[in-house]
């Protein structure tokens, strides 16, 4: 598991930001949301900057860090929990990924969990 410090180093080196849009929202256990599914709500390109807002369902009481790589022409953002604590409830998490390096080009984005 990558440490939070290592993740911050990757963020500075690769010129991207990943941050939570606020506390997670409680959802019912029987909500028909696949825990591995990520829902992208906003995808914007502006002056070489890419902004992606997305959400996903995971156990409550977690925080996530991430890193990305370019595979072919797709940016692959990999999210990883930084807490070992899992509460017995589910939350809808909302995050934003901003990529500011206009020299790196890619045509798609894929979001995965480690």
matplotlib code that plots the C-alpha trace (Angstrom):
import matplotlib.pyplot as plt

x = [0.0, 1.3, 1.7, 0.0, 3.5, 4.5, 1.2, 1.8, 5.2, 3.5, 0.9, 3.7, 5.8, 3.0, 1.1, -2.3, -4.7, -7.1, -9.4, -12.6, -15.6, -16.8, -18.0, -19.5, -23.2, -24.8, -26.6, -28.7, -27.1, -29.6, -29.0, -28.6, -25.1, -22.3, -19.4, -16.9, -18.7, -17.5, -19.9, -18.4, -20.5, -18.3, -15.5, -14.2, -11.1, -10.1, -6.8, -4.9, -6.5, -8.7, -11.2, -13.1, -15.7, -16.7, -18.4, -18.4, -19.8, -17.5, -17.6, -17.9, -15.1, -12.5, -10.3, -8.6, -5.4, -4.5, -2.0, -2.3, -0.4, -1.0, -1.7, -1.9, -4.1, -6.0, -5.2, -5.7, -6.4, -5.9, -7.5, -6.4, -7.9, -5.5, -7.4, -7.6, -10.9, -14.1, -17.4, -20.4, -22.2, -21.9, -21.3, -21.3, -17.9, -17.4, -13.9, -12.4, -9.3, -7.5, -4.7, -2.9, -0.1, -1.1, 2.0, 0.5, -2.3, -4.8, -8.3, -9.9, -9.9, -10.4, -10.8, -9.8, -9.5, -6.5]
y = [0.0, 3.4, 5.9, 9.3, 10.9, 8.9, 9.8, 13.5, 13.2, 11.7, 14.5, 17.1, 15.3, 14.6, 17.9, 16.6, 17.0, 14.5, 15.6, 14.8, 17.0, 16.7, 14.1, 10.9, 10.5, 7.6, 5.1, 2.1, -1.3, -2.5, 0.4, -1.0, 0.5, -1.8, -1.2, -1.4, 1.0, 4.6, 7.2, 10.2, 13.3, 15.9, 15.7, 19.0, 20.1, 23.7, 25.2, 22.0, 21.2, 18.2, 18.1, 14.9, 14.8, 11.3, 9.2, 5.7, 3.5, 2.0, 1.2, 4.2, 5.7, 5.7, 8.1, 7.5, 8.5, 8.0, 8.0, 7.7, 6.4, 6.7, 3.3, 3.7, 6.8, 6.4, 7.9, 5.2, 6.6, 4.1, 4.8, 3.2, 3.5, 5.0, 3.8, 0.2, 1.0, -0.2, 0.7, -1.5, 1.0, 2.2, 5.7, 7.5, 9.3, 12.2, 13.2, 15.5, 14.7, 17.6, 17.1, 20.2, 19.0, 20.0, 18.2, 14.8, 13.9, 11.1, 10.5, 8.6, 8.0, 4.9, 4.8, 1.6, 0.6, -1.2]
z = [0.0, -1.0, 1.9, 1.9, 1.7, -1.4, -3.0, -2.4, -4.1, -7.2, -7.2, -7.3, -9.9, -12.3, -11.9, -11.0, -8.1, -6.5, -3.8, -2.0, -2.7, 0.9, 3.3, 1.9, 1.7, 3.5, 1.2, 2.1, 2.1, -0.5, -2.9, -6.4, -6.9, -7.9, -5.4, -8.2, -10.5, -10.8, -12.1, -13.9, -13.5, -15.2, -17.8, -18.9, -21.0, -20.9, -22.0, -21.6, -18.2, -17.7, -14.8, -14.0, -11.2, -10.2, -7.5, -6.2, -3.5, -0.9, 2.8, 5.2, 7.2, 4.4, 2.6, -0.8, -2.4, -6.1, -8.8, -12.6, -15.6, -19.3, -21.0, -24.8, -25.0, -21.7, -18.4, -15.7, -12.3, -9.5, -6.2, -2.9, 0.6, 3.2, 6.3, 7.4, 9.1, 7.4, 9.0, 8.5, 6.3, 2.7, 1.5, -1.9, -2.2, -4.6, -5.8, -8.4, -10.5, -12.2, -14.7, -15.5, -17.9, -21.4, -22.8, -21.9, -24.2, -23.8, -25.2, -22.3, -18.6, -16.6, -12.8, -10.9, -7.2, -5.8]

ax = plt.figure().add_subplot(projection="3d")
ax.plot(x, y, z, "-o")
ax.set_aspect("equal")
plt.show()
